[in-house]
Amino acid sequence: MPRQVDHDSRRRTIAEAVCALADRDGLEGVTLRDVAEEAGVSMGAVQRCFRTKDEMLVFALTHVSEQVAARIRRAHGLGRVAAEIALLTEGHRAQARVWLAFAARAAVSPPLAAVLRAHYAEAHALLTRLIQATGDDGPDAAGDAAERARTLLALADGLTAHVLIGHLTPHAAQAVLDHHLATAPAR
């Protein structure tokens, strides 16, 4: 009797392999052969799960996006959510490298760009709701909250790159984020 394969589990295993390779070598180091070896499966198994390399990369980015989004949703408070988006902690450093590798590739890959746009839209909506919850009830509170959320999202995302290239330490990046949150106008 043939062995039953859990395709969802195998796809997640392959996505983790893609991320491990991207962390070590960037996305240019991701080949089907290397992914199969890293995942401990045959190349045929990879090809049965994903028709193309691009399909595999989109799935891996979606997998990472879901992990980050879940952590963001569990965070409490605007500052904590922004810090989670920025991936500033040592424990998130590998994920931050993978995220930036995918962001760079998304500049020339419409399918990857679509995944990132969806992730950023979700993060923006969450930040907007958190800012609105501060109680600002001015005449254009919703517009102001959306603009402040857009600014905070761009700042948090940019801090990721600054930390990874060594321009800022994680502590200094957190201080920038804290300063922005403390000095951002309520309106």
C-alpha positions as semicolon CSV with decimal commas, in nm:
position;residue;x (nm);y (nm);z (nm)
1;M;0,000;0,000;0,000
2;P;0,148;0,341;-0,097
3;R;0,248;0,573;0,182
4;Q;0,010;0,867;0,241
5;V;0,177;1,207;0,210
6;D;0,049;1,513;0,394
7;H;0,092;1,765;0,111
8;D;0,025;2,070;0,330
9;S;0,291;1,958;0,576
10;R;0,535;1,884;0,294
11;R;0,471;2,227;0,139
12;R;0,542;2,394;0,476
13;T;0,860;2,187;0,513
14;I;0,971;2,299;0,169
15;A;0,885;2,662;0,254
16;E;1,101;2,637;0,567
17;A;1,383;2,498;0,353
18;V;1,348;2,791;0,112
19;C;1,366;3,031;0,408
20;A;1,672;2,859;0,556
21;L;1,851;2,882;0,222
22;A;1,743;3,243;0,170
23;D;1,871;3,329;0,519
24;R;2,211;3,176;0,444
25;D;2,260;3,265;0,078
26;G;1,984;3,503;-0,030
27;L;1,720;3,403;-0,282
28;E;1,980;3,368;-0,556
29;G;2,105;3,066;-0,359
30;V;1,768;2,894;-0,377
31;T;1,762;2,614;-0,634
32;L;1,517;2,327;-0,654
33;R;1,801;2,083;-0,590
34;D;1,919;2,271;-0,281
35;V;1,562;2,308;-0,152
36;A;1,505;1,934;-0,187
37;E;1,828;1,859;-0,002
38;E;1,752;2,111;0,275
39;A;1,397;1,977;0,315
40;G;1,511;1,616;0,311
41;V;1,290;1,526;0,016
42;S;1,348;1,434;-0,347
43;M;1,345;1,690;-0,627
44;G;1,041;1,506;-0,758
45;A;0,862;1,570;-0,428
46;V;0,938;1,942;-0,458
47;Q;0,815;1,942;-0,818
48;R;0,495;1,759;-0,721
49;C;0,423;2,029;-0,461
50;F;0,515;2,326;-0,680
51;R;0,495;2,347;-1,058
52;T;0,754;2,628;-1,079
53;K;1,021;2,790;-0,869
54;D;0,815;3,111;-0,863
55;E;0,516;2,919;-0,723
56;M;0,744;2,777;-0,453
57;L;0,880;3,124;-0,368
58;V;0,529;3,273;-0,347
59;F;0,424;2,995;-0,111
60;A;0,738;3,046;0,104
61;L;0,681;3,422;0,124
62;T;0,316;3,366;0,214
63;H;0,432;3,124;0,484
64;V;0,671;3,385;0,633
65;S;0,406;3,659;0,601
66;E;0,158;3,446;0,795
67;Q;0,411;3,388;1,074
68;V;0,488;3,760;1,103
69;A;0,118;3,852;1,084
70;A;0,029;3,605;1,360
71;R;0,297;3,753;1,586
72;I;0,176;4,106;1,508
73;R;-0,184;4,014;1,592
74;R;-0,073;3,870;1,928
75;A;0,123;4,184;2,021
76;H;-0,044;4,434;2,254
77;G;-0,019;4,807;2,203
78;L;0,097;5,025;1,918
79;G;0,465;5,023;2,018
80;R;0,479;4,645;2,052
81;V;0,306;4,593;1,716
82;A;0,546;4,836;1,544
83;A;0,845;4,657;1,701
84;E;0,714;4,322;1,577
85;I;0,679;4,465;1,225
86;A;1,037;4,592;1,243
87;L;1,169;4,244;1,337
88;L;1,426;4,404;1,568
89;T;1,493;4,125;1,816
90;E;1,782;3,883;1,779
91;G;1,529;3,600;1,762
92;H;1,379;3,755;1,449
93;R;1,707;3,833;1,273
94;A;1,692;3,532;1,038
95;Q;1,332;3,610;0,950
96;A;1,430;3,972;0,884
97;R;1,703;3,861;0,641
98;V;1,455;3,636;0,463
99;W;1,195;3,915;0,454
100;L;1,438;4,158;0,293
101;A;1,553;3,897;0,042
102;F;1,192;3,851;-0,064
103;A;1,129;4,228;-0,068
104;A;1,426;4,278;-0,302
105;R;1,303;4,001;-0,533
106;A;0,947;4,141;-0,520
107;A;1,073;4,455;-0,695
108;V;1,097;4,245;-1,013
109;S;0,842;3,972;-0,938
110;P;0,475;4,077;-0,957
111;P;0,352;3,761;-0,776
112;L;0,587;3,824;-0,481
113;A;0,497;4,193;-0,481
114;A;0,128;4,098;-0,455
115;V;0,197;3,890;-0,142
116;L;0,390;4,176;0,018
117;R;0,121;4,431;-0,070
118;A;-0,140;4,212;0,099
119;H;0,079;4,175;0,409
120;Y;0,146;4,549;0,428
121;A;-0,225;4,625;0,380
122;E;-0,309;4,400;0,675
123;A;-0,039;4,559;0,892
124;H;-0,152;4,908;0,788
125;A;-0,514;4,828;0,878
126;L;-0,410;4,698;1,220
127;L;-0,193;5,003;1,292
128;T;-0,475;5,233;1,179
129;R;-0,718;5,063;1,418
130;L;-0,469;5,090;1,706
131;I;-0,409;5,459;1,637
132;Q;-0,783;5,523;1,616
133;A;-0,823;5,347;1,951
134;T;-0,616;5,622;2,112
135;G;-0,938;5,823;2,116
136;D;-0,862;6,095;1,863
137;D;-1,210;6,206;1,758
138;G;-1,122;6,506;1,545
139;P;-1,300;6,583;1,216
140;D;-1,059;6,376;1,005
141;A;-0,953;6,120;1,264
142;A;-0,978;5,825;1,025
143;G;-0,766;5,997;0,758
144;D;-0,512;6,110;1,014
145;A;-0,493;5,763;1,167
146;A;-0,440;5,604;0,826
147;E;-0,162;5,850;0,740
148;R;0,007;5,802;1,078
149;A;-0,019;5,425;1,033
150;R;0,140;5,452;0,686
151;T;0,428;5,653;0,831
152;L;0,478;5,414;1,121
153;L;0,470;5,111;0,891
154;A;0,733;5,263;0,661
155;L;0,952;5,358;0,958
156;A;0,930;5,012;1,115
157;D;1,001;4,842;0,784
158;G;1,297;5,071;0,712
159;L;1,447;5,008;1,054
160;T;1,469;4,639;0,965
161;A;1,716;4,718;0,686
162;H;1,913;4,961;0,902
163;V;1,966;4,695;1,166
164;L;2,053;4,419;0,921
165;I;2,322;4,620;0,745
166;G;2,466;4,738;1,075
167;H;2,377;5,106;1,041
168;L;2,182;5,084;1,367
169;T;2,192;4,843;1,655
170;P;1,861;4,683;1,749
171;H;1,863;4,897;2,064
172;A;1,918;5,218;1,864
173;A;1,643;5,120;1,618
174;Q;1,403;5,057;1,906
175;A;1,495;5,402;2,043
176;V;1,409;5,559;1,704
177;L;1,075;5,378;1,705
178;D;1,004;5,481;2,065
179;H;1,097;5,843;1,991
180;H;0,866;5,851;1,690
181;L;0,577;5,710;1,890
182;A;0,639;5,955;2,175
183;T;0,661;6,261;1,951
184;A;0,409;6,179;1,675
185;P;0,126;6,429;1,693
186;A;-0,203;6,296;1,823
187;R;-0,363;6,442;1,510
